């Protein structure tokens, strides 16, 4: 065997574990799921007929699955832009060479290393009626309103507008059972959990921007906003693109908080696709249908990620070409 | 370059990693391994678990060539799916504790061994030792899929101290909805300007298995008699009346706790002496006794002139993949025997499926009330109808929509019935 062949052989051997892992635990399940999605396949039924695209056709007509897609889009549409913006702002704050900034970086990163189940439990408490953090704060606020006479003023003002209100905020509100609020809680939790990793990536990106560019901008008389707009953003564009794509993928795969906090309720307003797939596969054991749902989710992620890449690359090209 | 010794070591580690799972045969330490699955966390330290361990240890001492491998599966909702996955993967346990309320998924799909030949071939085993009503739930036609281990009907518990304080007589067996409503109203204590009563008449918990008997007690039902559809039954007149009655108790008359009340305080109102009535099973007696709660038990209020309730049964079954059914049967016979059962149910978790063992605890009003219920209690739908757990989720969701004001009763019932129909037809 020649030296060249031996080198190639060694290279393949080094790559083999990762390749085998990828093939067995990623590619093979994807292929098997594709096969299952073309069959009416119940885990416990011996009869598993080939239905072609029947499962997909059924899903397109299924109002519950369409609802899950809608919820997933709503969640992603809220989480991705907010997640990118908040992480960028926090990264700009903690990227400064200030004393004790390391403490804040750790503080912001801690949620992402905590168990999502534990964080979800914290959110259940925050949103709980009466004793939850939000309602507790409203309770204290009510006391202030009552003590200062503002409650009476608010009551009278409401009466003037024909609204019957005691001037006190209801502290019995069960936010997790209010359709809009439950989704808002999931979005807030998603932002909290994802802030750390996104912030770290942005900090790395910010630190890679050559200082000379800022100095040149200052010499040209740029304001802080102009430096941000014409130096930071273009230099950070590849990082923003990366964070946006990974945040989108994570948002489309939302599962744990839904499973722990809302179970898809209230009124199925938080029944997202991943949770829907879980129920289809592990409660109904309809793995054929669940596989078809997984492929649809995969297609959704692929399309949205490709769209993001295309839009942002186009924007980047325009920045470069002027 | 790694040394020869390193290469040998690496090879041994890899060989061990590959061979480990392959060498997983049912013979270990020269003893035959019998795998027994049960739900519940292995980490829980309770009187019941201590008794269970003693029982398992005694079986091993009586059968020196056998080692019991107890597989506790945490998370009640995860138990059946995990067993089903183990079956699909060909690694199912030998013996399982089967919750018959989800039994149809196992029985209808032929996952369990028919125990009748084993029972009939065993002269020591007497079917008559067990409650007849439980055999019906454990069987399908001539086939027997489980030996009754323990059971509990759902009953109405009442807090004697709160009744005494209100100067009310304890509820009689066979009491009516009207009597229940009046009692609950008199036991509800309100303080001026408080957002909720300081004491509820009735502790309502929104989980369909906990409230399905209310439908039955008005002559309604969830599904048609053949178990194939919910339309016309769940949204039928009688069921709608029952759900409306419950909704009124909570929303209009405010004598029963709302799920938001429980979410706010995070406590069981009845267990903490903040509610006078609660519909639960025998297992709650452990907590009530631990808290020193003086409780009584009576029938679920009825609107049809006779009491009705649901009975939740656990049986011991042999999975079809079991390679030593003779040994598995030996374990089942041992675990459901009178002597073992007398010891096992001492913790108060449930009532023994072995009538002779249950008789040891008879003679006190609470146990007797539960034992009387065996005669009239109904099997849960999940013992006959596959996918019923999904229907129960729809039912729970339906009640939530009503109680949080998202839907009216008729609308919520119609929607839930439609969803259940779709789930049942799949």
Interface residues (C-beta under 8 A of the other chain):
Chain A: X43 X44 X45 X64 X128 X129 X130 X131 X132 X171 X172 X174 X176 X177 X178 X179 X265 X266 X267 X268 X279 X282 X283 X284 X285 X286
Chain B: X81 X84 X85 X87 X88 X105 X109 X111 X195 X196 X259 X260 X261 X263 X264 X265 X266 X387 X389 X390 X393 X397 X400 X401 X404 X406 X419 X423 X426
